[in-house]
Structure formats: structure tokens, C-alpha cells
Amino acid sequence: MWTWFYKLASPPYVYGVAAALMPWFLGFAAIAIGYGLIGGLVFAPPDYQQGDAFRIIYVHVPSAWMSEFVYTTMAVAGAIALIWRIKVGFAVAGASAPIGASFTLLALVTGSMWGKPMWGTYWAWDPRLTSELILLFLYVGVMSLRSAFEDPARGDRAAALLAIVGAVNIPIIHYSVVWWNSLHQAATVAKLGKPSIEGSMLWPLLSMFVGFMLFHGAVLCLRLQGEVLNRERQSAWVREAINS
Amino acid sequence: MNSSFWYMGGYARYVWPCVAFACAVLVWNFWSAQRYLAAAKRRAARGLAMAASEAR
């Protein structure tokens, strides 16, 4: 197991694995997202209270989950890079930031579009919405900090530190609906015990989540290859890699 | 598809823009990542070519 872990510190190995995995991630993501969208938009029954507006959850909830998941990945990768001085960790963190920011923006926009018919407003300074907006600012901050230094290594370290400090926002987002009075509904799927959502609504949602995860994997593989190439330009293995 | 599907029980102007925006975000993600990798490959190739010409 540790051999495999140590191999992940090797840029050529990571580059090769990312190149090999990308088409598989993308193919399975297309199937899962296709099933999720058709199941959610066509076959799932309308919600008894929210009517067809509830179908927004099929893009909103997976993107909100991904916004937290990608941030956690970025912070963990940054921590690994700082603690064990593994450069690939910085590459993963750098590759994750724009993906996570786009999922966060998607969660905010679709949540806002759902809020208008359900709450009567596109935006409220609600704990869940505000902490998700802070997450977007954190992503933008990490990306800006990374490119603010002339020395890329210093930029990597500063961005990783900000990502780690900002990780405190993840449990705040997750538990905001429990800790404070919130307009946002409490957990429906990810709660201990039985999810309070009917199966024909739940399966397309889970499929969308799996699809978004796989899609994130595909895009991360592409960006990670780019990050590794940018860092290893002078290495001998790069000649073979760019000619393949 | 019948018209009630597109009508979405009166919520069409909220549901469809969300679906369209989600598709746009996914497409942008993939497109920008491919561009990023292509640019990195070009930079690496340029660096290798310069190193080879200096060695000569």
C-alpha cells in the first residue's frame, strides 16, 4: 500500500496515471450524468410541496457537495505537500482550485434560482448561503495568491496555507443548517439513518453525484497533467510525454 | 416531449436556466482544462527545443 502511496509522489507516474484514467472517468461520468438528468427531469415525480421546481436539486445538490469535496481535496493535498514536501501535492491543489470554484459558483447560482420561487428572494444572508459564498471567495483567494508571487514555489506554499486555514469553513457550511436558524432546508440525503427522500427521486440524485465526482476526476486528470508539465519542464521524461 | 414537460409546472424559467448553466459549467471545465494542458505541452516543447538548440 505504501509503495503505491510513494509512487504518487513521482511526477511521471502521476502524469501517466492521469492520462490513462481521464477517458474512463469522462465516459462513466457521461453515463451517470445522462441517467441522472433523464431520471430527475423526466421520470421523478413532482414534489408534493415544491412541484417541479424541486428538480433544480439535480444540479444544485451535486454541485454543492462537490464544492465542499474539492475544497477538502485541495486542503489535504496542500497539507501533504507542505508536510512531506511532495510537489505533486501542490499540483493537485493547483489543479483543484478552478474546478472547485466553478462548482461553488454553480451551487450558488442554482440555489439562488431555486430560492426565488420557494423563498421569494434570490438571495438572503442566511448562514448556509453566506458560508458557501465565503467558500467561493476562498477559492478565488487561493487562485489569486498562487499567481501573486514571482517564485511559483512561494505561491504554492502560500496558497496551500490559505487552503488549509480556509478548511475551517467546510464544517461550518455543512452544519450551518443545524447550528443556526436557517432558511435552507436541513440534510435530506446525507444524514444518519434513512434519507427522507423517495427512491425514484433519490437514485437520479445519487447518479448525478457520482457523475459529478467522475467528471471532476476527468477534469482533474487533465489539469493535473498540465500542472505537472509546467513544474517538470526541464525533466528528461517530459520529452517522451509530450510526444506521446 | 410534450409541452407540460417543458412547462415544468410553471417553474420552467427557473428549472431550465439552472440545467443550461450546469451544462455550461461542465463544458467550460472540460474545455478550459484541455486548453490548459495543450498550453503546458506547447511550453514544454518550446523549452525542450530551446535546450536542444543551445546544446548544439
Boltz contact constraints between the chains, C-beta under 6 A:
constraints:
  - contact:
      token1: [A, 46]
      token2: [B, 9]
      max_distance: 6.0
  - contact:
      token1: [A, 51]
      token2: [B, 9]
      max_distance: 6.0
  - contact:
      token1: [A, 52]
      token2: [B, 8]
      max_distance: 6.0
  - contact:
      token1: [A, 52]
      token2: [B, 9]
      max_distance: 6.0
  - contact:
      token1: [A, 52]
      token2: [B, 11]
      max_distance: 6.0
  - contact:
      token1: [A, 53]
      token2: [B, 11]
      max_distance: 6.0
  - contact:
      token1: [A, 53]
      token2: [B, 14]
      max_distance: 6.0
  - contact:
      token1: [A, 55]
      token2: [B, 15]
      max_distance: 6.0
  - contact:
      token1: [A, 56]
      token2: [B, 15]
      max_distance: 6.0
  - contact:
      token1: [A, 56]
      token2: [B, 18]
      max_distance: 6.0
  - contact:
      token1: [A, 59]
      token2: [B, 18]
      max_distance: 6.0
  - contact:
      token1: [A, 59]
      token2: [B, 22]
      max_distance: 6.0
  - contact:
      token1: [A, 102]
      token2: [B, 25]
      max_distance: 6.0
  - contact:
      token1: [A, 102]
      token2: [B, 29]
      max_distance: 6.0
  - contact:
      token1: [A, 106]
      token2: [B, 22]
      max_distance: 6.0
  - contact:
      token1: [A, 106]
      token2: [B, 25]
      max_distance: 6.0
  - contact:
      token1: [A, 109]
      token2: [B, 21]
      max_distance: 6.0
  - contact:
      token1: [A, 110]
      token2: [B, 18]
      max_distance: 6.0
  - contact:
      token1: [A, 113]
      token2: [B, 14]
      max_distance: 6.0
  - contact:
      token1: [A, 113]
      token2: [B, 18]
      max_distance: 6.0
  - contact:
      token1: [A, 117]
      token2: [B, 11]
      max_distance: 6.0
  - contact:
      token1: [A, 117]
      token2: [B, 14]
      max_distance: 6.0
  - contact:
      token1: [A, 219]
      token2: [B, 29]
      max_distance: 6.0
  - contact:
      token1: [A, 219]
      token2: [B, 30]
      max_distance: 6.0
  - contact:
      token1: [A, 219]
      token2: [B, 33]
      max_distance: 6.0
  - contact:
      token1: [A, 222]
      token2: [B, 33]
      max_distance: 6.0
  - contact:
      token1: [A, 222]
      token2: [B, 34]
      max_distance: 6.0
  - contact:
      token1: [A, 222]
      token2: [B, 37]
      max_distance: 6.0
  - contact:
      token1: [A, 223]
      token2: [B, 33]
      max_distance: 6.0
  - contact:
      token1: [A, 223]
      token2: [B, 36]
      max_distance: 6.0
  - contact:
      token1: [A, 225]
      token2: [B, 37]
      max_distance: 6.0
  - contact:
      token1: [A, 226]
      token2: [B, 36]
      max_distance: 6.0
  - contact:
      token1: [A, 226]
      token2: [B, 37]
      max_distance: 6.0
  - contact:
      token1: [A, 226]
      token2: [B, 40]
      max_distance: 6.0
  - contact:
      token1: [A, 229]
      token2: [B, 40]
      max_distance: 6.0
  - contact:
      token1: [A, 229]
      token2: [B, 44]
      max_distance: 6.0
  - contact:
      token1: [A, 230]
      token2: [B, 40]
      max_distance: 6.0
  - contact:
      token1: [A, 233]
      token2: [B, 44]
      max_distance: 6.0
  - contact:
      token1: [A, 233]
      token2: [B, 47]
      max_distance: 6.0
  - contact:
      token1: [A, 238]
      token2: [B, 44]
      max_distance: 6.0
  - contact:
      token1: [A, 239]
      token2: [B, 48]
      max_distance: 6.0
  - contact:
      token1: [A, 242]
      token2: [B, 41]
      max_distance: 6.0
  - contact:
      token1: [A, 242]
      token2: [B, 44]
      max_distance: 6.0
  - contact:
      token1: [A, 242]
      token2: [B, 45]
      max_distance: 6.0
